Structure formats: C-alpha cells, structure tokens
Amino acid sequence: MSASVRVSTHLHSYTGGESTVEAEGSTLAELMADLDRRFPGLRFRVIDEQDHIRPHINVFVRRALVRDLKSPISPGDDVLILGALSGG
C-alpha cells in the first residue's frame, strides 16, 4: 500500500498537472526517491543538495510538520508538500 501525496500548485508541472499522487517508501527520504523516479525533478524542488528539506518547503505527514527525511511513512499516510508563501 502506498501513501497519498498532495503537492502544492507550484509543483504540478512535475506531476503532470496532478495535485495528488501515490508514492511508496517507509521514510520520507524513500517516498521522495519514489516520487523522483516517477516525476523527475520533483525531489530537487523539495530537497536541497545537502539532503535537507528546502527552507521554503513545508512537509506534513499525518498533519504534523516534519523536517527530517528519516521521518517514518506508513501505508495509507497522507503527505502534504507545500511551498511557503512570501511577499512584501
């Protein structure tokens, strides 16, 4: 069983316009690797070169904000990837 991943609008160009996709992995890192296999370039928009979640990205697993790629993912979990809004 996989996790349901919702992505914010600015990432839809990587998911073929889809706002919700399925991915597999027992950790957030594995889930992101699976997403990148299916949607090349998506991981780079979320994870930086040092394997950290980019500062302007918020990832929620089961409605809890996570910042660690080692965070566990269980089958059926809801994952939300949001780009932070800014302005002035």
Secondary structure as GFF3:
##gff-version 3
##sequence-region A 1 88
A	DSSP	beta_strand	3	7	.	.	.	ID=ss1
A	DSSP	three_ten_helix	9	11	.	.	.	ID=ss2
A	DSSP	beta_strand	20	23	.	.	.	ID=ss3
A	DSSP	alpha_helix	28	38	.	.	.	ID=ss4
A	DSSP	alpha_helix	42	46	.	.	.	ID=ss5
A	DSSP	beta_strand	57	61	.	.	.	ID=ss6
A	DSSP	beta_strand	64	66	.	.	.	ID=ss7
A	DSSP	beta_strand	78	83	.	.	.	ID=ss8
###
